[in-house]
Amino acid sequence: MPDAPDFAATITAAYAVEGPALDLGRGVLGEELHRDAVVQAPLAMLTRHGLIAGATGTGKTKTLQVLAEQIAALGVPVFAADIKGDLSGIATPGTESEKLLARTQGIGQDWRPRATQTEFYTLGGMGVGVPIRTTIARFGPVMLAKVLGLNETQESSLTLVFHYADAKALPLLETAAKGAPKIPSVLYHLGKAYHQAGRFADARQVLSQALELKADFPEMEDARKTLDALPAEKKK
């Protein structure tokens, strides 16, 4: 551990970068914050994985907000999967206080409240935001269990249901298609299952039936793309 006079120089040298960088804060030695001990990360390193860890109240959410704001300011789009809305505050200007200004001035920042351009997305049309459609299969048992607030036993049972559905996907979809031959979404999912199973002729037939119904359905565009990508039929 360097002595206090050398601490700032050691930290700054260790985190020196060339090119665009993210300001992560200042170094602390003991209980003393050194405003000259600059901690930063090069923008080019953001292609790697990272972990922000700490106890409750240590600033994990604020760190994510600061990172997202700086990355966006550098012209890089940021997508954050924020289920609880912890990061949503970046969409509105902050509120200054004596404590906040004392902190930012202590680390040499000229803080001014401003909002970051933000667009919200929502699954299934719930809440405020641009709706995103997805399937239960793509959602998966782990995330679905979290959304439903299930305990470990319930999550284990849900995982078994997903496993059964995966194993029995074709028989279940075929039964559904027979019972609802004029619902294009059902035919679409059956066609996709045929495609994944390598049954291309069946996939072509079912996907064509779905599109011939002339009814709008969420998966219509993907149905067309899948149909166009199918191998050409072999001439008899």
PyMOL commands that set and color helices and strands:
alter all, ss='L'
color gray80, all
select helices_A, chain A and resi 4-14+43-47+60-73+88-91+98-106+136-139+141-148+152-167+169-179+184-196+200-212+220-229
alter helices_A, ss='H'
color red, helices_A
select strands_A, chain A and resi 21-29+32-42+121-123+130-132
alter strands_A, ss='S'
color yellow, strands_A
deselect
rebuild
show_as cartoon
